[in-house]
Amino acid sequence: MAEPRSYGTSRSGVELTEQVVERMADEAEAGLDVSKLRRRPGRPSMGAEPATALPVRFDAELRRAIERRAEAEGVSAGEVVRRALREYLRSA
């Protein structure tokens, strides 16, 4: 007889066999109570809606200036760019 198929283990150490996956799928289809799910840490939200990415290219000199400012202020380079853009748009 063949060994039961395994899909690895969960973080809590439960082996994810075909039977466990089926049970989880049945529970989800029956109406999973999302209030019982644990929130996992992730990136903090940036507003009321999900943020979207906008790829932008910077020349080397501007990129270095952004990174120096970010290090001096203890924030990410992206935060420096967002602050600068908000200020620019306010003054326009």
C-alpha distances in whole Angstrom, upper triangle without the diagonal:
4,7,9,12,15,19,20,22,25,29,28,25,23,19,19,16,15,16,19,20,20,22,25,25,26,28,30,30,32,35,34,37,38,41,38,37,38,40,39,42,43,46,49,50,53,55,54,52,49,50,50,50,53,53,57,58,60,62,62,65,64,61,62,65,62,60,63,64,61,61,64,63,60,58,56,57,56,58,61,60,60,63,65,64,65,68,69,68,70,73,73
4,6,9,12,15,17,19,22,26,26,23,20,17,16,13,13,15,17,18,18,21,23,23,24,27,28,29,30,33,32,35,36,38,36,34,35,37,37,39,40,43,46,47,50,51,51,48,46,47,47,47,50,49,53,54,57,59,58,62,61,57,59,61,58,56,60,60,57,57,61,60,56,54,52,53,52,54,57,57,56,59,62,61,61,65,65,65,67,70,69
4,6,9,12,14,16,19,22,22,19,17,13,13,10,11,13,15,16,17,19,20,21,23,25,26,27,29,31,30,33,33,36,33,31,32,34,33,36,37,40,43,44,47,49,48,46,43,45,45,45,48,47,51,52,54,57,56,59,58,55,56,59,56,54,57,58,54,54,58,57,53,51,49,51,50,51,55,54,54,57,59,58,59,62,63,62,64,67,67
4,6,10,12,14,16,20,20,17,14,11,10,7,7,9,11,12,13,15,17,18,19,21,22,23,25,27,26,29,30,32,29,28,29,31,30,33,34,37,40,41,44,46,45,43,40,42,42,42,45,45,49,50,53,55,55,58,57,53,55,57,54,52,55,56,52,52,56,55,51,49,47,49,47,49,52,52,51,54,57,56,56,60,60,60,62,65,64
4,7,9,12,15,18,19,16,14,10,9,6,6,9,11,11,12,15,16,16,18,20,21,22,24,26,25,28,28,31,28,26,27,29,28,31,31,34,37,38,41,43,42,40,37,39,38,39,42,42,45,46,49,51,51,54,53,50,51,53,51,49,52,53,49,49,53,52,48,46,44,45,44,46,49,49,48,51,53,52,53,56,57,56,58,61,61
4,6,8,11,15,15,13,11,7,6,4,7,9,9,9,12,14,14,15,18,19,20,22,24,25,23,26,26,28,26,24,24,26,25,28,28,31,34,35,39,40,40,38,35,36,36,36,40,39,43,44,47,49,48,51,50,47,48,50,48,46,49,49,46,46,49,48,45,43,41,42,41,43,46,46,45,48,50,50,50,53,54,54,56,59,59
4,7,9,13,14,12,10,7,5,6,8,11,10,9,12,14,13,14,17,18,18,20,22,23,21,24,23,26,24,21,22,23,22,24,25,28,31,32,35,36,36,34,31,32,32,33,36,36,39,41,43,45,45,48,47,43,45,47,44,42,45,46,42,43,46,45,42,39,37,39,37,39,42,42,41,44,47,46,46,50,51,50,52,55,55
4,7,10,11,9,9,6,6,8,11,13,11,11,14,16,15,16,19,20,20,22,24,25,22,25,24,26,23,21,21,22,20,23,23,26,30,31,34,36,36,34,31,32,32,33,36,36,39,40,42,45,44,47,46,42,43,46,43,41,44,44,41,41,44,43,40,38,36,37,36,38,41,41,41,43,46,45,46,49,50,50,51,54,55
4,7,8,5,5,4,5,9,12,13,11,11,15,15,14,16,19,19,19,22,23,24,21,23,22,24,21,18,18,20,18,21,22,25,28,30,33,35,35,33,31,32,33,33,36,36,39,41,43,45,45,47,46,42,43,45,42,40,43,44,40,40,43,42,38,37,35,37,36,37,41,41,40,43,45,45,45,48,50,49,51,54,54
4,5,5,5,6,7,10,13,14,11,11,15,14,12,15,18,17,17,20,21,21,18,19,18,20,17,15,14,16,15,17,19,22,25,27,30,32,32,30,28,29,30,31,34,35,38,40,42,44,44,46,44,41,42,44,41,39,41,42,38,38,41,39,36,34,33,35,34,35,38,39,38,40,43,43,43,46,47,47,48,51,52
4,5,7,10,10,14,17,18,14,14,18,17,15,18,20,19,19,22,24,23,20,20,19,20,17,14,13,14,13,15,17,20,23,25,28,30,31,30,27,28,30,30,34,34,37,39,40,43,42,44,43,39,40,42,39,36,39,39,35,35,38,37,33,32,30,33,32,33,36,37,36,38,41,41,41,44,46,45,46,50,50
4,6,9,11,14,17,17,13,15,18,17,15,18,20,18,19,23,23,23,19,20,19,19,16,14,13,15,14,17,19,23,25,27,31,33,33,32,30,31,33,33,37,38,40,42,44,46,45,47,46,42,43,45,42,39,42,42,38,38,41,39,36,34,33,36,35,36,39,40,39,41,44,44,44,47,48,48,49,52,53
4,6,9,12,15,16,13,14,17,17,15,19,21,20,20,24,25,25,22,22,22,23,19,17,17,19,18,20,22,26,28,30,34,36,36,35,32,34,35,35,39,39,42,43,45,48,47,49,48,44,45,46,44,41,44,44,40,40,43,42,38,37,35,38,37,38,41,42,41,43,46,46,46,49,51,51,52,55,56
4,6,9,12,12,9,11,14,13,12,16,17,17,18,21,22,22,19,21,20,22,19,17,17,20,19,22,24,27,30,31,35,36,36,35,32,34,35,36,40,40,43,45,47,49,49,51,50,46,47,49,46,44,46,46,43,43,46,44,40,39,38,40,39,40,43,44,43,45,48,48,48,51,52,52,53,56,57
4,6,10,10,8,10,13,13,13,15,17,17,19,21,22,23,21,23,23,24,21,19,20,22,21,24,25,29,31,33,36,38,38,36,34,35,36,36,40,40,43,45,47,49,49,51,50,46,48,50,47,44,47,48,44,44,47,46,42,41,39,41,40,41,44,45,44,46,49,49,49,52,53,53,54,57,58
4,7,8,6,6,10,10,10,12,14,15,16,18,20,21,18,21,21,23,20,18,19,21,20,23,24,28,30,32,35,36,36,34,31,33,34,34,38,38,41,43,45,48,48,50,49,45,47,49,46,44,47,47,43,44,47,45,42,40,38,40,39,40,43,43,42,45,48,47,47,51,52,51,53,56,56
4,5,5,6,9,10,11,12,14,15,17,18,20,22,20,23,23,25,23,21,22,25,24,27,28,31,34,35,38,39,39,37,34,36,36,37,40,41,44,46,48,51,51,53,52,49,50,52,49,47,50,51,47,47,50,49,46,44,42,44,42,43,47,47,46,49,51,50,50,54,55,54,56,59,59
4,6,5,6,9,10,11,12,14,15,16,18,20,19,22,23,26,23,22,24,26,25,29,29,32,35,36,39,40,39,37,34,36,36,37,41,41,45,46,49,52,52,55,53,50,51,53,50,49,52,52,48,49,52,51,47,45,43,45,43,45,48,48,46,49,52,51,51,54,55,54,56,59,59
4,5,5,6,9,10,10,12,14,15,16,19,18,21,22,25,22,21,23,26,26,29,30,33,36,36,40,40,39,37,35,38,38,39,43,43,47,49,51,54,54,57,55,52,54,55,52,51,54,54,50,51,54,52,49,47,45,47,45,46,50,49,48,51,53,52,52,56,57,56,57,61,60
4,5,5,6,9,10,11,12,14,15,17,15,18,19,21,19,18,19,22,22,26,27,30,32,33,37,37,36,35,32,35,35,37,40,41,44,47,49,52,52,54,53,49,51,52,49,48,51,51,47,47,50,49,45,43,41,44,42,43,46,46,45,48,50,49,49,53,54,53,54,58,58
4,5,5,6,9,10,11,12,14,16,14,17,18,21,19,17,19,21,21,24,25,28,31,31,34,35,34,32,30,32,33,34,37,38,42,44,46,49,49,52,50,47,49,50,47,46,49,49,45,46,49,47,44,42,40,41,39,41,44,44,43,45,48,47,47,50,51,50,52,55,55
4,5,5,6,9,10,10,12,14,14,17,18,21,20,19,21,23,24,27,28,31,33,33,37,37,35,34,32,34,34,36,39,40,44,46,49,52,52,55,53,50,52,53,50,49,52,52,48,49,52,50,47,45,43,44,42,43,47,46,45,48,50,49,49,52,54,52,54,57,57
4,5,5,6,9,10,11,13,12,15,17,19,17,16,19,22,23,26,28,31,32,33,36,36,35,33,32,34,35,37,40,42,45,48,50,53,53,56,54,51,53,54,50,49,52,52,48,49,52,50,47,44,43,45,43,43,47,47,45,48,51,49,49,52,54,52,54,57,57
4,5,5,6,9,10,11,9,12,13,16,14,13,16,18,19,23,24,27,29,29,32,33,31,30,28,31,31,33,37,38,42,44,47,50,50,52,50,47,49,50,47,46,49,48,44,45,48,46,43,41,39,41,39,40,43,43,41,44,47,46,45,49,50,49,50,53,53
4,5,5,6,9,10,10,13,14,17,16,15,18,20,21,24,25,28,29,29,32,33,31,29,27,30,31,32,36,37,41,43,46,49,50,52,50,47,49,50,47,46,49,49,45,46,49,47,44,42,40,41,39,40,44,43,41,44,47,45,45,48,50,48,49,53,53
4,5,5,6,9,9,13,15,18,16,16,20,22,23,27,28,31,32,32,35,35,33,31,30,33,33,35,39,40,44,47,49,53,53,56,53,50,53,54,50,49,52,52,48,49,52,50,47,44,43,45,42,43,47,46,44,47,49,48,47,51,52,50,52,55,55
4,6,5,7,6,9,11,14,13,13,16,19,21,24,26,28,30,29,33,32,30,29,28,31,32,35,38,40,43,46,49,52,52,55,52,49,51,52,49,48,51,50,46,47,50,48,45,42,41,43,40,41,45,44,42,45,48,46,45,49,50,49,50,53,53
4,5,5,5,8,10,13,12,12,15,17,19,22,23,26,27,26,30,29,27,26,25,28,29,31,35,36,40,43,45,49,49,52,49,46,48,49,46,45,48,47,44,45,48,45,42,40,38,40,37,38,42,41,39,42,44,43,42,46,47,45,46,50,50
4,5,7,11,12,16,16,15,19,21,22,26,26,29,30,29,32,31,29,27,26,29,30,33,36,38,42,44,47,51,51,54,51,49,51,52,48,48,51,50,46,48,50,48,45,43,41,43,40,40,44,43,41,44,47,45,44,48,49,47,48,52,51
4,6,10,12,15,15,15,19,21,23,27,28,30,31,30,33,33,30,29,28,31,33,35,39,41,44,47,50,53,54,56,54,51,53,54,50,50,53,52,48,50,52,50,47,44,43,45,42,42,46,46,43,46,48,47,46,49,51,49,50,53,53
4,6,9,12,12,13,17,18,21,24,25,28,28,27,30,29,27,25,25,29,30,33,36,38,42,45,48,51,52,54,51,49,51,51,48,47,50,49,45,47,49,46,44,41,40,42,39,39,43,43,40,42,45,44,42,46,48,45,46,50,50
4,6,9,9,9,13,15,17,21,22,25,25,24,28,27,25,24,23,27,28,31,35,37,40,43,45,49,50,51,49,46,48,49,45,44,47,46,42,44,46,44,41,38,37,39,37,37,41,40,38,40,43,42,41,44,46,44,45,48,48
4,5,6,8,11,13,16,20,21,24,24,23,27,26,24,23,23,26,28,31,35,37,40,43,46,49,50,51,49,46,48,48,44,44,46,45,42,43,45,42,40,37,36,39,36,36,40,40,37,39,42,41,39,43,45,43,43,47,47
4,5,5,9,10,13,16,18,20,20,19,23,22,20,20,19,23,25,28,31,34,37,40,42,45,46,48,45,42,44,44,41,40,43,41,38,39,41,38,36,33,33,35,32,32,36,36,33,35,38,37,36,39,41,39,40,44,44
4,6,8,9,13,16,18,20,20,19,23,22,20,20,20,24,26,29,33,35,38,41,43,47,47,48,45,43,45,45,41,40,43,41,38,39,41,38,35,33,33,35,33,32,36,36,33,35,38,37,36,39,41,39,40,43,44
4,6,9,12,16,18,21,21,21,25,25,23,23,23,26,28,31,34,37,40,42,44,48,48,49,47,44,45,46,42,41,43,42,38,39,41,39,36,34,33,36,34,33,37,38,35,37,40,40,38,41,44,42,42,46,47
4,6,9,13,15,18,18,19,23,23,21,21,20,23,25,28,31,33,36,39,41,44,44,46,43,41,42,43,39,38,40,39,36,37,39,36,33,31,30,33,31,31,34,35,33,35,38,37,36,39,41,40,40,44,45
4,6,10,12,16,16,17,21,22,21,21,20,22,25,27,30,32,35,38,39,42,42,44,41,38,40,40,36,35,38,36,33,34,36,33,30,28,28,31,29,28,32,33,31,32,36,35,34,37,40,39,39,43,44
4,7,9,12,12,13,17,18,18,18,16,19,21,23,27,29,32,34,36,39,39,40,38,35,36,37,33,32,34,33,29,30,32,30,27,25,24,27,25,25,28,29,27,29,32,32,31,34,36,35,35,39,40
4,6,10,11,13,17,18,19,18,16,18,20,22,25,27,29,32,33,36,36,38,35,32,33,34,31,29,32,31,27,28,30,28,25,23,22,25,23,23,26,27,26,27,31,30,30,33,35,34,35,38,39
4,7,8,11,14,17,18,18,16,17,19,20,24,25,27,29,31,34,33,34,32,29,30,31,27,26,28,27,23,24,26,24,21,19,18,21,20,20,23,24,23,24,28,28,27,30,32,32,32,36,37
4,6,9,12,14,16,15,13,13,16,16,20,21,24,26,27,30,30,31,29,26,27,28,24,23,26,25,21,22,25,22,19,17,16,18,17,17,20,21,20,22,25,25,24,27,29,29,30,33,34
4,6,9,12,14,13,11,11,13,14,17,18,21,23,24,27,27,28,26,23,24,25,21,20,23,22,18,19,22,19,17,14,13,15,13,13,17,17,16,18,21,21,21,23,25,25,26,29,30
4,6,9,11,12,10,10,13,15,18,20,22,24,25,28,29,29,26,24,25,25,21,21,23,21,18,20,22,19,16,14,13,16,14,13,16,17,15,16,20,20,19,22,24,23,24,27,29
4,6,8,8,7,8,11,13,16,19,21,24,25,29,29,30,27,25,27,26,22,22,25,23,20,22,23,20,19,16,15,17,14,13,17,17,14,16,19,18,17,20,22,21,22,25,26
4,7,8,7,7,10,12,14,17,19,22,23,26,27,28,24,22,25,24,20,20,23,20,18,20,22,19,18,14,13,15,12,10,14,14,11,12,16,15,13,17,19,18,18,22,23
4,6,7,7,11,14,16,19,21,24,25,29,30,30,27,25,28,27,23,24,26,23,21,24,25,21,21,18,17,18,15,14,17,16,13,14,17,16,14,17,19,17,18,21,22
4,7,9,12,16,18,21,23,27,28,32,33,34,30,29,31,30,26,27,30,27,25,27,29,25,24,21,21,22,19,17,20,20,16,18,21,19,17,20,22,20,20,24,24
4,6,9,13,15,19,21,25,27,30,32,33,29,28,30,30,26,27,30,27,25,28,29,26,25,22,21,21,18,17,21,19,16,18,21,19,17,21,22,20,21,24,24
4,7,10,13,16,19,23,25,28,30,31,28,26,28,28,24,25,28,26,23,26,28,25,24,20,19,20,16,16,19,18,15,18,21,19,18,22,23,21,22,26,26
4,7,10,13,15,19,21,25,26,27,24,22,25,25,21,22,25,23,20,23,25,23,22,18,16,16,13,13,16,15,12,15,17,15,15,19,20,18,20,23,23
4,7,10,13,16,19,22,24,26,23,21,24,24,20,21,25,23,21,24,26,24,23,19,17,16,13,14,17,14,13,16,18,15,16,19,20,18,20,23,23
4,6,9,13,15,19,21,22,20,18,21,21,18,19,22,21,19,22,24,23,22,18,15,14,11,13,15,13,12,15,16,14,16,19,19,18,21,23,23
4,6,10,13,16,19,20,17,16,19,20,17,18,22,21,19,22,24,23,23,19,16,14,11,13,15,12,11,15,15,13,15,18,17,16,19,22,21
4,7,10,14,16,18,15,14,17,18,16,17,20,20,18,21,24,23,23,19,16,13,11,14,15,12,13,16,16,14,17,20,18,18,22,23,22
4,7,10,13,15,12,11,15,15,13,15,18,18,17,20,22,22,22,19,15,12,11,14,14,10,12,15,14,12,16,18,16,17,20,21,20
4,7,9,12,10,9,13,14,12,14,17,17,17,20,22,22,22,20,16,13,12,16,15,12,14,17,15,15,18,20,18,19,23,23,22
4,6,8,6,6,9,10,10,11,14,15,15,17,19,20,21,18,15,12,12,15,13,11,14,16,14,14,18,19,17,19,22,22,22
4,6,6,6,9,10,11,12,14,16,17,18,20,21,22,20,18,14,15,18,16,14,17,19,16,17,21,21,19,22,25,24,24
4,6,5,6,9,10,11,12,14,15,16,18,20,21,19,17,14,15,18,16,15,18,20,18,19,22,22,21,24,27,26,26
4,5,5,6,9,10,11,12,14,15,17,19,20,19,17,14,16,18,15,14,18,19,16,18,21,21,20,23,25,24,25
4,5,5,6,9,10,11,12,14,15,17,18,17,15,11,13,15,12,11,14,15,13,14,18,17,16,19,21,21,21
4,5,5,6,9,10,10,12,14,15,16,15,12,9,11,13,11,10,14,15,13,15,18,18,18,20,23,23,23
4,5,5,6,9,10,11,12,14,15,14,13,10,13,14,12,12,16,17,15,17,20,20,20,23,25,25,26
4,5,5,6,9,10,11,12,14,13,13,10,12,13,10,11,14,14,12,15,18,17,17,20,22,22,23
4,6,5,6,9,10,11,12,10,9,6,9,10,7,7,11,11,10,12,15,15,15,18,20,20,21
4,5,5,6,9,10,10,9,8,6,9,10,8,10,13,13,13,16,18,18,19,21,23,24,25
4,5,5,6,9,10,10,10,9,12,12,10,12,15,15,14,17,19,19,20,23,24,24,26
4,5,5,6,8,8,9,8,11,10,7,10,13,11,11,14,16,15,17,20,20,21,23
4,5,5,6,5,5,5,8,8,6,9,11,11,12,14,16,16,18,20,21,22,24
4,5,5,6,8,8,12,11,10,13,15,14,15,18,20,19,21,24,25,25,27
4,6,8,10,11,14,12,11,14,16,14,15,18,19,19,21,23,24,24,27
4,6,9,10,12,10,9,12,14,12,13,16,17,16,19,21,21,22,25
4,7,9,12,10,10,14,14,13,15,18,19,19,21,23,24,25,27
4,7,8,6,7,11,11,11,13,15,16,17,19,21,21,23,25
4,5,5,7,9,10,11,13,14,16,17,19,20,21,23,25
4,5,5,6,9,10,11,12,14,16,17,18,20,22,23
4,5,5,6,9,10,10,12,14,15,16,18,20,21
4,5,5,6,8,10,10,12,14,15,16,18,20
4,6,5,6,9,10,11,12,14,15,17,18
4,5,5,6,9,10,10,12,14,16,16
4,5,5,6,9,10,10,12,14,15
4,5,5,6,9,10,11,13,14
4,6,5,6,9,10,11,12
4,5,5,6,9,10,11
4,5,5,6,9,10
4,5,5,6,9
4,6,5,6
4,5,5
4,6
4
